[in-house]
């Protein structure tokens, strides 16, 4: 997949295409989007547009660089992810050491920090040193669900973009699962059936957060639609469902057991 294949974000794709084609690049970006948005896929598409040997500004998915990125073995692209619930200071320290070294393959080191909003405050303050004085050619891409968890000094040194949901096989499955649960709740299916469905589609926190995003999008669409389906709901019931979904999301972020939080949500919406 390349930038032009990403839908529902036309202006953002045009902007990223222009930046990568002109090579007028910042040293740091933030891609913020819901859990159901494949922000890592977007980051890789942006990197392909920057590094592509055939179609800079877009990517080709066939040159050596694009193929390396697709297979996750481009030597100068570094990925950092949460260890448990957070990204710790040691992980950022290790990243900084690698960024000080010359690139192996090209002329840039690029770091993608997944779940950047889970960085501890100490890790964020350490990263700030790199944002203030980045090694030559370095690009940092921070992926975040909620930039409010990032300290202001990091936000001020990054170019931030909001990413809307776009079609991928995973996102299609998330929507399908969310639509099925919303339908089951409307039909007042028995709790054991809801519980069984949750066991299939929300077995861990990550899957549950994506499912919550999908359900919230469905309810928000119902709130503005005028269809046979939307007429099964009152505005009040839709707004309550969205509030309960947001409450479940906060519960998960605070560390509540995934199964308990999701079952509690089903009970509240299902009545």
Beta strands, then each sheet from edge to edge (+ up, - down):
strand 1: 28-32
strand 2: 77-80
strand 3: 110-113
strand 4: 139-144
strand 5: 159-162
sheet 1: 2+ 3+ 4+ 1+ 5+
end
